[in-house]
Amino acid sequence: MRYILVLLFINMLFESYSQNYEKYFDEYGVKGSFMMLDLNNDKYLMVDSARCTQRFIPASTFKIPNSIIGLESGVINDEKFVIPWDGKSRRKDCDKDLSLKEAIKYSCVAYYQELARRVGEVKMKEMLGKFNYGNMDISGGIDMFWLEGGLRISQTEQIEFLKKMYRYELPVSKRSIDIVKNIIVLDSNENYIFRGKTGWGFQDGKNIGWLVGWLETGGNAYFYAINIESEKETESFAPSRRAISEKIFRDLGLMK
């Protein structure tokens, strides 16, 4: 509770700074919130600070910790580790044997469900506790708890987890972290590296969308988490997560 109050106080200082970004959510017809941590300066930017502390189902953003846990437990060896396709047709990009790198790129659920089954409930529960990941609730089935089960996490908690990952403060090997860092690069050029993972789930009758990660530029790291919701699935829902985030980073002069 003390941590949340500190974040809310920080946001009060930046409220006028962040209000202009609400227009981007309106542009895409979604309700949502955005949170960013400027690591070097220890400053937060938030759009709808109260919502940033609310917990939502993580959906495919859980592929980040799931990958780390799979590597650290020895269930998978590296980003090239292949899990065979089970033969069930879901989506063209996913209907084949996939490596870890491919599975996270195309966000293939079946790969990660099998990965979680191989990790098992005991190890999974143990690792989420060590990560202090959200509410650490794996009820609902070992291959469904982050999709339709009990796991919930807030934007503030997503950023804390990512910050620990970036700083190698999670109780896992540097090798496991580095592999996952490399497979979540969304874009890069001579000025920046943009890392992240999307998520799309359903909660309380609404579409819930995520994009979480960090932007490395100018010798600094900017951790971010955007969460959106909509009662209707529209064409703009999926792309809005990244589009809104990039618009904010460009307005801040961080993506060039």
N, C-alpha and C positions, 0 to 999 in steps of 0.2 A: 504493500500500500504506500509506503514511504517513497519508493521508486516512482510509482505512478504520479504521486503528488509533485515530485520534483520535475517530472516531464511536463506536467500541466503548467507548472510555474514557468518553466523555460518557454513553453509555447506562448504564454501570455506576452512575453517579451517580443515574440516574433509574429504575433497574430496579424498585425498590419502588413507584414512582409509576405505572409503566405495567402492572404485573402484573395489576391488577384488570380491565384491558380484554380480557384473554384470554377472559373469560366471554362476550363478544359474539360471538366467532368460534365458540365452542361452541354458542351459542344457534342459530346458523344452520347448524351442522353442517359447517363448513369449516375447513381449516387455512389459516393465513395470517400475515401480518405487517403492521404499520402503522408509519408514520414521519411525524413532524411536525416542522417547524422553525418556532420562534417567532422571527421575523426581528428585531424590535427588541431582544430580549434575547439573541439568538444562542444559543438553547437548543433541544436536540432531545428529543423524546419518541419512544421506540421500543418496539414490542411485537415480540419476537423479533429482536433486533439482528443476529444472524448472518444470518438470512434476508433482512434488509433490504439486505444487500450482494450477494446472489445475483442473477444476471442471468436475466431471463425474456423471452420474446417479447413485444414491446410491443403487438401487435394494434392495436386502434383508438385507443389513446392516441397513436399516431403521427400521427393526424389533426391534432394540434396543430402539430408541426413541418412536416408536409406542407402544411398551409394557409399557414404563413409562407413556405415555400419557393416555393409556387405564386404567391403575391402578389409576393414579392421578385423572382422571375425574370420577371415580366410575363406568365406563362401565364394567370393570371386577374387581373381588374382590381380587384374588390372583393367584398364579401360577397353582392352581388346577381348575380354572374357565374353564368350558367346553362350547364351541360353537359347536352346532350340525352340522354334515356333511350335505351339501345341496344335496347330492345324485349324484353329477356330478363326474364322474371318471376322475382322474388326475394322481395320483401316489399312489401306494399301501400303502405307509406309511401315506398318507394324506387322504385316502378314508375312513374316519371314524370320529366319534365324537372325538374331540381333546381338551385337556387342553392347557393352555398357555405354560406350560413347554414342552409338546410334540410338539406343533406347532412351537416353535422356534428351538427345537432340530432337527426336520425333515425339517425345513424351508418350512412350508406349507403356500402357498400364500393365499389361500381362507380364512383361519382363520383370517389373518391380514387384508384382504380386508373387511371382515364383521366387524372386530373391528374398522377399520377406518370409515366405514359407520355409526356405532353406535356413535362414537365420534362426527362426523359431521364436516362440513367445517369451521364453525366459531371457534369452540374450537381448531381444528387442526391448523388453521392459527395462532391463538393466542399463542398456545404453541410453535410452531416453531419459532415465533418471540421472545418469552422469552428465548428459547434455543439458539437463534442466529444460527440456524442450516442451513448451506449452504446458498443458495440464497432464502430460505424460500418460494419457489414458488410451490403452490399446484394446479396449472393449469393442466388440463388433466383428471380431475375426481377425486373424493375423494377416490376412490378405485384403482386408477391407477397412481397417480401423481409421485410416487417414482419408478414405473416400466417402464412407457412409457411417462410420463408427463413431467412437467417442472422443477422438483426438481433436483438440482445439488449440489455437495459438493466436496471439494478437500481433499487430505490427511491431509494437515495442519489443516483444519477445523474439520475433523473427530477426530483428536487427541485432539484438543482443547475441543471438546464436551465431549470426553471420560475422559479427565482430570477433567473437571468440575463434571462429574458424579462420578468419583472416590472420589473426595474431598467433595462431597455433596454440591456443589456450584450451582447446578441447582435449580430453584425455585419450588421444589417439596418436598414431604415428604421423610424422610430417609427410611421409610418402602418401598415405591415404588422403590427406588434405590436398596435397599438390595435384594428385590425379583428378580429384573432383573439381578443384579450381580450374583446371585446364579444360574440362569438358562442359563447363557452364559459361564459356565465353560466347556472348551473343554478337558482339561486334568489336572491332579494334582498328585503329589506324596509328599514325605517328604521334597523335595527341592523347589518346586514351585507350583504355581497355574497359569494355562494358560487359559485366557478368550478370547472369540472372537466370531464374527459372520461373515459368508461368505455372498457374494452377487454375482449375475450373471445376467447381463442385456445386452442390446444392444443399441448402440449409434453410429450414423454416419456409419452404416453398419458394425460395429465391435462388437465382443464379448467383454464385459467389465467384469472383475472379481475383486472381493474385498475379503479381510479378514482384519478386524479391531478389536482391543481389547487391552489387556494389559497382561503382564507377571509380576507376583508378586514373588519375590525371594530375599533372603538376606536382608530383611527389606526395599526393594526398589520396585518401580513399573516402568515398561518399557512399555510405550504406543507405539503402532505400527499401521501402516496402509500400506498394500500392495495393489497396483492396477495394474492389467495386462490387456493386450488387444491382440486380435488375430483376423485376418480376417476369419480364419477357426476354426471350433469347433473340437478339437482333444481330444483323450482320456486323454492326460496329462494336459489339460487346467484346469479342476476343481481341481485335487489334487495339482497342482503346487502352488496354493496360500498358502496353509498351509505348504507344503514341503519347499518352498523357505524361508518362514518366520522362520521355525524351524531350517533350516540349518544356517541361519544368527545368530540366538540366540545361537546355539551350538558353532559356531565359536567364538562367544563373551564370551563363557564360562558361559552363563546364564541358559542354560537348561542342566541338568545333571541327 
